[in-house]
Amino acid sequence: MTSPALTKQSLGTGYVVATGVVISGALLAHGMSLVRPSPIDVVILSVGLTPALALVAANYWLPVSGLSGDQIWTAAEWCGLGIALFTLIKIVVLLAPVPQSSMVPSILASGVAVGGFGGVLFGWLLELRRSRRRLAQSNEVLFRVLRHDLRNDLNVALGHLGELQRETAERDDPKSRAHVEQLNDTIDDIIDTTEKARQIEFAFDADRRAQQPIDLVPCVREQAKKITQSYPETTVDLDLPDQSKVYADWMLDVVLQNVIENGVVHCEATPTLYISVEEHGRTVFVHIGDNCPSIPQHEQEVLDSGAETQLRHSKGVGLWLTTWIVESYGGAVHLTTSDDGNVVTLELCGPTVIDEIRQTLREWP
């Protein structure tokens, strides 16, 4: 059995943990040597033990704090720098011509512990900020590629496919025509996905969207009307109040469209939707039920965990987009499955008293 290879992440974590163990041991040993510790002694020991034990626990919290690999190594370097800085300061202070006490070792160890933990914390914040900046840049590039480059290339491909479709029709070859139609549908689906990428970009940019109290009921009726026009065989049963305001923006229509359309497209029988709205205090719940086959368990787990893996991933981005938009409103998305179908529940926040006052002032004549 081969031993795990040393990495910068393991070396960095090991250094931080070892530092915490050494300092904690020194402080505990000195504290046990004191026969009658004074309150000041206890305070000094506590000030040192708290960050020292935090360094010991770095083996658990550092890998799950949003950093990995070289970033943890960098945080460990900052830990060493903090230790060196605080040790130097302590030595300068202790060399001053002042009366020395028996707590000099504890004071020195406490300063080292504070410096080490402060260095780790500073390095963690620095690397986390750098990671977020890189993520924002990569998202910007990805969205640009999906929205422009890929979409333009697909439109060119559709143009050539149209020429091929006409040639296939002239030859009257049913097999080739079926392949061309399948290819055309596939490209259309990819173009639709690029459009969702644009919507995802807006979903992530919630701070720049003007959210305000919106009446949910007309939005639900409009989306129900559109789905029956696009899929005439669909039956939609509505149970709606006269009015129900939620704190949202124009992307609420995108949420409703995604969930309602998903319940129709994936239905193997004649589609039937059941949509209801209920209020509990200032929380509004939109229940959208269907008679589709149960949503696969792995898709529910992916959305619950908020992460995809090579072995577990959801089909498409519709549910992800819905979840991100609703969460930007401060709400949540819940999935319930049974043998009779699925129910997607949108948990939305109603307007606060301040929102209602603002809305009244806007409507004031």
Protein Blocks (a to p, Z undefined) as FASTA:
>chain_A
ZZddddfklmmmmmmmmmmmmmmmmmmmmmmmpmbacfklmmmmmmmmmmmmmmmmmmmm
mmmnopahjlmmmmmmmmmmmmmmmmmmmmmmmmpccdddfklmmmmmmmmmmmmmmmmm
mmmmmmmmmmmmmmmmmmmmmmmmmmmmmmmmmmmmmmmmmmmmmmmmmnopaklmmmmm
mmmmmmmmmmmmmmmmmmmmmmmmmmlpccddddfklmmmmmmmmmmmmmmmbccddddd
fbdcddddfklmmmmmmmmmmmmmmpcbdcddddddddehjaccdddddfbdcddfklmm
mmmnopacfkbccehjklmmmmmmmmmnopacdddddfkbccdddddddddfklmmmmmm
mmpZZ
